[in-house]
Amino acid sequence: MSENKQTKVLVGERMEWSLMPDHRELYHREILSAEQADYLQVKASSILWEKIDKDGQVLPHYHDVAEIIHITVGKVKLLCNGEWKSYKAGDTFQVPAGVVHSVANDDTKPSEQISVFLPVDENHPANSFFNTVLVDQE
């Protein structure tokens, strides 16, 4: 374990919601930036905590990264493989790089989601589940 690394805490209530340009009533809080991922020595483009207001929408788009979207609050419609389908809190979408997708609020109150943006590499090494090492607490 590196001696110069420290756990950092981002307190949610101190984070401001920023309006995302080019979408409708979409706000975000960046909970991991590319720079912070570099500090942690992991490959990630960004992790966003997003809020879509009533009648808001992440307009149809695609990325050069893979995106994992986990709905945490409310109901949404997802443009998935060319058709709109309804989903709710607890559902997760796995969107490959280059795939057109969109998420629209389908509720009477704001919906929220965590969106994880991961770089893709056709020559990536095989992934594996992480290891955990317990330590004595004294």
One Martini backbone bead per residue (centre of mass of N, CA, C, O) as a GRO file, in nm:
protein
  138
    1MET     BB    1   0.096   0.036   0.023
    2SER     BB    2   0.073   0.362  -0.016
    3GLU     BB    3   0.180   0.630   0.185
    4ASN     BB    4   0.064   0.897   0.009
    5LYS     BB    5  -0.219   0.789   0.046
    6GLN     BB    6  -0.564   0.909   0.071
    7THR     BB    7  -0.863   0.933   0.186
    8LYS     BB    8  -1.145   1.069   0.023
    9VAL     BB    9  -1.411   1.315   0.082
   10LEU     BB   10  -1.742   1.361  -0.053
   11VAL     BB   11  -1.985   1.584   0.032
   12GLY     BB   12  -2.291   1.601  -0.094
   13GLU     BB   13  -2.406   1.878   0.036
   14ARG     BB   14  -2.141   2.038  -0.096
   15MET     BB   15  -2.243   1.969  -0.371
   16GLU     BB   16  -2.301   2.094  -0.678
   17TRP     BB   17  -2.529   2.150  -0.919
   18SER     BB   18  -2.484   2.100  -1.269
   19LEU     BB   19  -2.551   2.201  -1.573
   20MET     BB   20  -2.607   2.032  -1.864
   21PRO     BB   21  -2.529   2.064  -2.168
   22ASP     BB   22  -2.745   1.967  -2.435
   23HIS     BB   23  -2.984   1.928  -2.233
   24ARG     BB   24  -3.275   1.838  -2.030
   25GLU     BB   25  -3.274   1.886  -1.709
   26LEU     BB   26  -2.955   1.832  -1.644
   27TYR     BB   27  -2.770   1.715  -1.363
   28HIS     BB   28  -2.443   1.737  -1.184
   29ARG     BB   29  -2.201   1.532  -1.002
   30GLU     BB   30  -1.864   1.490  -0.960
   31ILE     BB   31  -1.718   1.187  -0.811
   32LEU     BB   32  -1.517   1.135  -1.070
   33SER     BB   33  -1.231   1.212  -1.217
   34ALA     BB   34  -0.966   1.165  -1.413
   35GLU     BB   35  -0.766   1.276  -1.205
   36GLN     BB   36  -0.866   1.097  -0.967
   37ALA     BB   37  -0.810   0.828  -1.109
   38ASP     BB   38  -0.508   0.868  -1.125
   39TYR     BB   39  -0.461   0.877  -0.819
   40LEU     BB   40  -0.590   0.572  -0.796
   41GLN     BB   41  -0.496   0.396  -1.045
   42VAL     BB   42  -0.739   0.416  -1.260
   43LYS     BB   43  -0.976   0.341  -1.516
   44ALA     BB   44  -1.134   0.658  -1.579
   45SER     BB   45  -1.330   0.929  -1.684
   46SER     BB   46  -1.610   0.909  -1.507
   47ILE     BB   47  -1.830   1.003  -1.227
   48LEU     BB   48  -2.186   1.045  -1.204
   49TRP     BB   49  -2.428   1.245  -1.047
   50GLU     BB   50  -2.763   1.237  -1.155
   51LYS     BB   51  -3.028   1.476  -1.254
   52ILE     BB   52  -3.375   1.450  -1.362
   53ASP     BB   53  -3.611   1.636  -1.431
   54LYS     BB   54  -3.906   1.697  -1.493
   55ASP     BB   55  -3.903   1.658  -1.841
   56GLY     BB   56  -3.629   1.540  -1.868
   57GLN     BB   57  -3.314   1.487  -2.078
   58VAL     BB   58  -3.102   1.267  -2.226
   59LEU     BB   59  -2.997   1.298  -2.515
   60PRO     BB   60  -2.918   1.158  -2.790
   61HIS     BB   61  -2.616   0.947  -2.779
   62TYR     BB   62  -2.252   0.904  -2.777
   63HIS     BB   63  -1.943   0.727  -2.703
   64ASP     BB   64  -1.585   0.644  -2.641
   65VAL     BB   65  -1.729   0.499  -2.402
   66ALA     BB   66  -1.833   0.327  -2.148
   67GLU     BB   67  -2.163   0.280  -1.982
   68ILE     BB   68  -2.287   0.299  -1.647
   69ILE     BB   69  -2.634   0.287  -1.538
   70HIS     BB   70  -2.776   0.378  -1.217
   71ILE     BB   71  -3.079   0.370  -1.072
   72THR     BB   72  -3.186   0.543  -0.760
   73VAL     BB   73  -3.432   0.737  -0.865
   74GLY     BB   74  -3.715   0.647  -0.992
   75LYS     BB   75  -3.831   0.701  -1.330
   76VAL     BB   76  -3.756   0.572  -1.665
   77LYS     BB   77  -3.650   0.617  -1.998
   78LEU     BB   78  -3.502   0.401  -2.250
   79LEU     BB   79  -3.285   0.415  -2.516
   80CYS     BB   80  -3.286   0.080  -2.655
   81ASN     BB   81  -3.217  -0.046  -2.943
   82GLY     BB   82  -3.443   0.176  -3.072
   83GLU     BB   83  -3.614   0.166  -2.793
   84TRP     BB   84  -3.857   0.239  -2.560
   85LYS     BB   85  -3.817   0.192  -2.199
   86SER     BB   86  -3.912   0.104  -1.876
   87TYR     BB   87  -3.775   0.214  -1.554
   88LYS     BB   88  -3.608   0.175  -1.227
   89ALA     BB   89  -3.504   0.168  -0.935
   90GLY     BB   90  -3.218  -0.066  -0.963
   91ASP     BB   91  -3.147  -0.024  -1.247
   92THR     BB   92  -2.915  -0.134  -1.515
   93PHE     BB   93  -2.694   0.003  -1.763
   94GLN     BB   94  -2.509  -0.132  -2.051
   95VAL     BB   95  -2.300   0.081  -2.255
   96PRO     BB   96  -2.146   0.078  -2.527
   97ALA     BB   97  -1.942   0.199  -2.730
   98GLY     BB   98  -2.127   0.378  -2.987
   99VAL     BB   99  -2.409   0.377  -2.846
  100VAL     BB  100  -2.722   0.475  -2.870
  101HIS     BB  101  -2.864   0.694  -2.611
  102SER     BB  102  -3.134   0.749  -2.359
  103VAL     BB  103  -3.266   0.955  -2.083
  104ALA     BB  104  -3.592   0.978  -1.925
  105ASN     BB  105  -3.815   1.115  -1.743
  106ASP     BB  106  -4.099   0.909  -1.573
  107ASP     BB  107  -4.192   1.130  -1.356
  108THR     BB  108  -4.301   1.366  -1.094
  109LYS     BB  109  -3.998   1.351  -1.023
  110PRO     BB  110  -3.688   1.335  -0.980
  111SER     BB  111  -3.420   1.168  -1.109
  112GLU     BB  112  -3.157   0.923  -1.037
  113GLN     BB  113  -2.798   0.870  -1.115
  114ILE     BB  114  -2.524   0.655  -1.194
  115SER     BB  115  -2.235   0.738  -1.398
  116VAL     BB  116  -2.005   0.525  -1.571
  117PHE     BB  117  -1.689   0.600  -1.729
  118LEU     BB  118  -1.517   0.375  -1.957
  119PRO     BB  119  -1.256   0.280  -2.103
  120VAL     BB  120  -1.154   0.148  -2.413
  121ASP     BB  121  -0.982  -0.176  -2.502
  122GLU     BB  122  -0.914  -0.424  -2.727
  123ASN     BB  123  -0.635  -0.498  -2.534
  124HIS     BB  124  -0.742  -0.592  -2.275
  125PRO     BB  125  -0.721  -0.720  -1.988
  126ALA     BB  126  -0.829  -0.934  -1.783
  127ASN     BB  127  -1.069  -0.959  -1.559
  128SER     BB  128  -1.122  -0.935  -1.195
  129PHE     BB  129  -1.188  -0.996  -0.893
  130PHE     BB  130  -1.139  -0.870  -0.600
  131ASN     BB  131  -0.932  -0.822  -0.323
  132THR     BB  132  -0.930  -0.895   0.033
  133VAL     BB  133  -0.773  -0.750   0.332
  134LEU     BB  134  -0.752  -0.806   0.650
  135VAL     BB  135  -0.729  -0.609   0.951
  136ASP     BB  136  -0.626  -0.515   1.242
  137GLN     BB  137  -0.797  -0.384   1.535
  138GLU     BB  138  -0.649  -0.150   1.791
   0.00000   0.00000   0.00000
